[in-house]
Amino acid sequence: MSELRPETMAWLKSSGFAIGDAARWKAALTHGSLGEKRDYERLEFLGDRVLGLAIASWLYDRNTGPEGKLSLRLNALVSRETCAGVARAIGVPDHVRLGSQARADGGADSDNILGDVMEALLGASFLDSGYEATAKLVHKLWADMIASSAGQHKHPKSALQEWAAAQRRKPPEYSVSSRTGPDHAAKFTVLVKVKNVGEVEATASSKQDAETAAAKAFLEKYA
């Protein structure tokens, strides 16, 4: 059965989506726990790329910062948490289709599920309405997030962790390369490494400060 519930159809339209293939939009709202033939996974894959391009092009047009800072902003704005926040703001939890156990386990308020559904909806929009219309909708739905400071003042270690996740890389690994000097004036050199990307060293008067400096230097070099 491909029909959307009337209340779901009305909600999608009021949120700015133009509905073409009803079965596609139903799939965009369907979690795998229902065991149906079509769920949101393929649409989420597509929507993730559409969202990234829409946000990246917007940031490029409206910011003059270096590539590293743009990358941090992009990663924050397309993160699972941000997507889930947008999903909650437009009312996705009331319309996501879940199996009974997944719903009982809190799936309707899961960042992972809501973030995926939000991206799946963008994937459905891209297929029905094209990139330009979908990008305009992204700009509208993400406007408050872009106006915020998301990704602008994040701690370097947190920013590097998010960057690595966004690049589908393993988490950063920190190790002390050397410790020199007397206890009252020690110097720590820390190496931070992201597998299959690179590594950077930094030195400071504490292990924590050296890790922070290394994360900052890594982002400046590779992000």
C-alpha positions in Angstrom: 0.0 0.0 0.0 1.7 3.2 -1.1 -0.7 5.8 0.2 0.4 8.3 2.8 -2.0 9.0 5.7 -3.9 12.3 4.9 -2.5 13.9 8.1 1.1 13.0 7.0 0.5 14.3 3.5 -0.8 17.6 4.9 2.2 17.8 7.3 4.7 17.2 4.5 3.1 19.9 2.3 3.0 22.4 5.2 6.7 21.7 5.9 7.5 22.8 2.3 7.9 19.4 0.6 6.3 18.9 -2.9 4.9 15.4 -3.1 5.2 13.4 -6.3 5.7 9.7 -5.8 3.7 9.0 -2.6 5.4 5.5 -2.2 8.8 7.2 -2.1 7.8 9.6 0.7 6.3 6.8 2.6 9.6 4.9 2.3 11.4 8.1 3.5 9.5 7.9 6.8 9.8 4.1 7.2 12.3 2.5 9.6 13.7 -0.9 8.9 12.1 -2.3 12.1 8.8 -2.5 10.2 10.2 -5.1 7.9 8.7 -3.5 4.8 10.2 -3.9 1.3 11.1 -0.2 1.2 12.5 1.9 4.0 14.5 5.1 4.3 18.1 3.8 3.9 18.6 4.4 0.2 16.9 7.8 0.3 19.0 8.7 3.4 22.2 7.9 1.4 21.1 10.3 -1.4 19.8 13.0 0.9 23.0 13.1 2.9 24.9 14.1 -0.3 22.2 16.6 -1.3 22.3 18.3 2.1 26.1 18.4 2.1 26.2 20.2 -1.3 23.4 22.6 -0.4 25.1 23.6 2.9 28.6 23.7 1.4 27.6 26.0 -1.5 25.7 28.3 0.8 28.7 28.6 3.2 31.0 29.2 0.2 28.8 32.0 -1.0 28.3 33.7 2.3 31.7 33.2 4.1 35.2 34.4 3.4 36.9 32.2 5.9 39.6 29.6 5.0 38.7 26.1 4.0 39.4 24.6 7.4 36.8 26.9 9.1 34.3 26.2 6.4 34.8 22.5 6.9 34.1 22.8 10.6 30.9 24.8 10.0 29.8 22.3 7.3 30.5 19.3 9.6 28.5 20.9 12.4 25.5 21.8 10.2 25.2 18.4 8.5 25.8 16.4 11.7 23.4 13.8 12.9 22.5 15.9 15.9 21.7 19.0 13.7 19.6 16.9 11.3 17.7 15.5 14.2 17.1 18.9 15.6 15.7 20.1 12.3 13.5 16.9 12.2 12.1 17.7 15.7 11.5 21.3 14.7 9.3 20.3 11.8 7.5 17.5 13.6 9.1 14.3 12.1 8.6 12.3 15.4 4.9 12.4 14.9 5.1 10.8 11.5 8.1 8.5 11.4 7.0 4.9 10.9 8.5 2.4 13.4 8.0 -1.1 14.5 6.4 -1.5 17.9 9.6 -2.5 19.7 11.6 0.3 18.1 9.0 2.8 19.1 8.9 1.4 22.7 12.7 1.8 22.8 12.4 5.5 22.1 13.1 5.4 18.4 10.8 8.3 17.7 13.2 10.6 19.6 16.5 8.9 18.5 19.0 11.3 17.0 20.2 8.5 14.7 16.7 7.7 13.4 15.5 11.3 13.2 18.7 12.4 11.5 18.4 9.6 8.9 14.7 10.3 8.2 15.5 14.0 7.7 18.1 13.2 5.1 15.8 10.6 3.5 13.1 13.3 3.1 15.7 15.5 1.4 16.5 12.6 -0.9 12.8 12.2 -1.8 12.6 15.9 -2.5 15.6 15.7 -4.7 14.1 12.9 -6.8 10.7 14.6 -7.0 11.6 18.3 -7.3 15.3 18.4 -8.3 18.3 20.0 -6.6 17.5 23.7 -6.8 14.1 23.3 -5.1 15.6 21.0 -2.5 18.5 23.4 -1.8 16.0 26.3 -1.3 14.1 24.1 1.2 17.4 23.2 3.0 18.2 26.9 3.3 14.8 27.6 4.8 14.8 24.7 7.3 18.5 25.2 8.3 18.3 29.0 8.5 18.3 29.2 12.3 21.2 26.7 12.5 23.2 28.7 10.0 22.5 31.9 11.8 23.8 30.3 15.0 27.4 29.8 16.0 27.3 26.1 15.2 30.8 25.0 14.4 32.4 28.3 14.9 33.8 28.2 18.4 34.1 24.5 19.1 37.0 23.1 21.1 39.7 21.8 18.7 39.5 18.2 20.1 35.7 18.1 19.7 35.9 19.7 16.3 38.5 17.1 15.1 36.4 14.3 16.5 33.4 15.5 14.5 35.5 16.1 11.4 36.9 12.6 11.5 33.3 11.1 11.9 32.1 13.2 9.0 34.9 11.9 6.8 34.0 8.3 7.8 37.3 7.9 9.5 38.2 6.3 12.8 38.4 8.6 15.9 41.6 10.6 16.4 44.3 8.8 18.4 46.5 10.8 20.8 49.9 9.7 22.2 52.7 11.4 24.1 55.8 11.4 21.9 58.1 12.9 24.5 58.2 14.7 27.9 61.2 16.9 28.6 62.3 19.4 31.3 61.9 19.4 35.1 58.6 18.8 36.8 58.0 22.5 37.4 58.6 23.3 33.7 57.8 20.2 31.8 57.1 20.1 28.1 54.9 17.5 26.5 54.9 16.7 22.8 51.7 14.9 21.7 51.1 13.2 18.4 47.6 13.1 17.0 46.8 10.7 14.2 43.7 10.0 12.1 44.1 6.7 10.2 44.5 7.0 6.4 44.6 10.8 6.7 47.8 11.9 8.5 49.4 12.9 11.8 50.6 16.1 13.5 52.7 16.8 16.6 52.5 19.8 19.0 54.2 20.8 22.2 52.9 22.5 25.3 53.4 22.7 29.0 50.7 20.2 29.8 49.5 17.0 28.1 46.0 18.5 27.7 47.3 21.7 26.1 49.5 19.7 23.8 46.6 17.6 22.7 44.5 20.7 22.0 47.3 22.3 20.1 47.8 19.1 18.1 44.1 18.9 17.2 44.1 22.5 16.1 47.2 22.0 14.0 45.7 18.8 12.4 42.6 20.7 11.4 44.6 23.5 9.9 46.6 21.1 7.9 44.1 18.5 6.8 40.5 19.8 7.3 
